[in-house]
Amino acid sequence: MENLVLIAVCLVAGLVLRKTRVLPESSAKTLNHLIIYLSLPAMVLHYIHELAHEGNVGRGMWMPVAMPWIFYIAAAAFLGVIA
């Protein structure tokens, strides 16, 4: 639940900063680069380290791996029907 509160706080902070024009126009690009190239790899390395020590890499990871393929097959079937 605290994740949803954090998302709401970040959205409100972004709206306030956009309305007050405290940051320059290119700040969104800079923040996106910071998140993509610094924060995301650090988070992935942190959680992979925890998964390797717990020993459940194979059992609990099939669904995140399978979801893109499931959506791809479902989209292809849907588009095949309506085309």
N, C-alpha and C positions, 0 to 999 in steps of 0.2 A: 504494500500500500504506500510505503514511503517513496517508492519509485514514481508513482503517479503524482504525488505531491511535488517531487523534485522537477518533473516535467512541466507541471503547471507553473511553478515558480520561474523556471527558465523561460517559458513562453511569455509570461507577464513581464519579466525583466527585458526580454528582447523587444516587446512592444513599447515599453516605456523608453528604452534607449533609442528606438527608431523615431518615436514622436518628439523626443527632446533633442535629437540630432547631436548627441554628445560624441559619438564615434564617427569617423569618416565613412564615406560610402563603401570603401574597399575593405572594411572591417569584417564583413560577412565572409569574404573570400579568405582572409587571413585566418579567421576562426575555423572555417571548414578545413583548411590545410592543417591546422594544428590538431584538430580532432582526427582526421584521416591518417596523417602521417606520424603522429606521436602517441595520442591517447589510445586509439584502437589497437595498434600492435602491442602496446604495453599491456592492455587488458587481455588480449589473446594469449600472450606469453604467461601472464599470471594464471589464467584459468586452465591452460594446458598443463602447466606445472602441477596444479591441484588434481587434475584428472589422472595424470600419470601415477601419482602416489596413491590414489584411491583404487586403482586397478579396474575401473569400470568404463574404460574407453570404448570397448567393443559393444557392451550391452546397452548403454544409454544413448549412444550417438547415432543409431540407425535412422531415427526420425528426422533430425536436422539434415542429414545427408540425403534422405529420400524425398523431402518436401519439394525441392526444385523440380525433380523428375516427375513427381506426381502432378504438380501444377502444369508442367510442360505437356504431359500426356492428356490431361483434362482440357487444356486450352486447344490442343490440336484436335481432339475429338469434338469439342464444341464448335470450333471453326469449320471442321469438316461437315458437321451437320447443317450449319447455317449457310455454308457456301454452296 
